[in-house]
Amino acid sequence: MKFYHHCFEGTIEELTAWQQLPTIIFGVSGKFIRDNTGLEVIPRIPPHQLVLETDSPFLSPFAWCPVNHPWNLPVIAAKIEINCKQHDVQQSAKVNAVKTHSTPLHEAALKQDIDFLGLLLEYGADVYARNNKGLHAIDLISSSTNPSKELLLYWMNTVPKLTYLTRQVIRRQLGQAGLMNVDQLMLPKFLKNYVEHR
């Protein structure tokens, strides 16, 4: 028997409790994305337990458009994908870690995933890193008009802002364990949010 939780909008604790049912499936609507209430919860739902819902004409992913439509599903899916990638990077991924002789930036460039490229770069990925063949991530994209290549070219030719560099230094100094305790630092809230990419 399968259990289906329609329009799930619960907390992490509620999710954990529901996941005690081995065949539970969670429906996620645009409202959960729009209100940002699901941004911490959704990455904890395994793909085999996740169903995207429109619940048309209700629960639109857009605050400016109260009427929902089935064609908004790609918007919901894209937001969930970006959110899950961001969650992975925040929690544990090392943006410059070498896996199979290339960095995550190289892998994103190969897939021409511009959203993930932007996320990795914002989190401090080294645009000049080389893979085991001596290639930069930008070298893996052949088309000169490709948006992913243009993004990498922009990052290579632009001097980083001082605020960006400061955040990278603070994050490196704190280390992975320290980043888990940023809220306990005696810093203004806006600075804590900035360090944590909020």
Residue pairs with C-beta under 8 A, 6 or more apart in sequence:
1 23
2 23
2 24
2 25
3 21
3 23
3 24
3 25
4 24
4 25
4 27
4 51
5 18
5 24
5 25
5 26
5 27
6 27
6 53
7 27
7 28
7 29
7 31
7 32
7 53
7 55
7 59
8 15
8 18
8 26
8 27
8 28
8 32
9 29
9 31
9 32
9 37
9 38
10 18
10 41
11 41
12 40
12 41
12 44
15 26
15 41
15 44
15 45
18 24
18 26
19 49
24 49
25 49
25 50
25 51
26 45
26 49
26 50
26 51
27 51
27 52
27 53
28 38
28 42
28 45
28 50
28 51
28 52
28 53
28 76
28 80
29 53
29 54
29 55
29 59
29 68
29 76
30 54
30 55
30 59
30 60
30 61
30 62
30 68
30 72
30 75
30 76
31 58
31 59
31 60
31 61
32 38
32 41
32 42
32 59
33 61
33 76
33 79
33 80
33 83
34 60
34 61
34 62
34 63
39 83
39 87
40 87
42 50
42 80
42 83
42 84
43 83
43 84
43 87
43 88
50 80
52 73
52 76
52 77
52 80
53 59
54 68
54 69
54 70
54 72
54 73
54 76
55 68
56 67
56 68
56 69
56 70
57 67
57 68
57 69
58 68
59 68
60 66
60 67
60 68
60 72
61 68
61 72
61 75
61 76
61 79
62 72
62 75
78 115
81 115
82 115
82 116
82 119
85 115
85 116
85 119
86 119
86 197
89 95
89 119
89 120
89 123
90 123
90 196
90 197
92 176
93 104
95 103
95 104
95 105
95 120
95 123
95 124
95 125
95 126
96 103
96 104
96 105
96 124
96 125
96 126
96 129
97 103
97 104
99 107
101 131
101 132
101 133
102 131
102 132
103 125
103 126
103 129
103 131
103 137
104 116
104 120
104 125
105 117
105 120
105 121
105 125
105 126
105 127
105 129
105 137
106 129
106 131
106 135
106 137
106 140
108 116
108 117
108 120
108 137
108 148
109 117
109 137
109 138
109 140
109 141
109 148
109 152
110 140
112 141
112 146
112 148
113 148
114 147
114 148
114 151
117 137
117 148
117 151
117 152
118 151
121 127
121 151
121 155
122 197
123 197
124 168
124 171
127 136
127 137
127 138
127 152
127 155
127 156
128 136
128 156
129 136
129 137
130 136
136 152
136 156
137 152
138 149
138 152
138 153
138 156
141 148
141 149
141 152
143 149
163 194
167 194
167 195
167 197
170 195
171 179
171 195
174 182
174 195
179 195
179 196
182 192
182 195
182 196
183 192
185 192
187 195
